[in-house]
Amino acid sequence: MIVFINDILIYSKDEKEHEEHLKAILELLKKEELYAKFSKCKFWIPKVQFLGHVINSQGIHVDPTKIDSVKDWASPKSPTK
């Protein structure tokens, strides 16, 4: 699980584990009287881009588009540039 400001991202290796994680987090939110706006929730999505990373069943990875943009930077012409 990743929490960033008012975003909660729950990710898991498989559907069974995800169901357990989702249930535990929703129960905790209810217990603490915290609420999620259902219209902003997305459930059971296989891949998500979040804060410059891609999260899927294989784990968390840097977004490939971010890597490509760094690879395309021009090389400095001198040590001070």
Buried (B, 14 or more C-beta within 10 A) or exposed (E): EEEEEEEBBBBBEEEEEBEEBBEEBEEEEEEEEEEEEEEEEEEEEEEEEBEEBBBEEEEEEEBEEEEEEEEEEEEEEEEEE
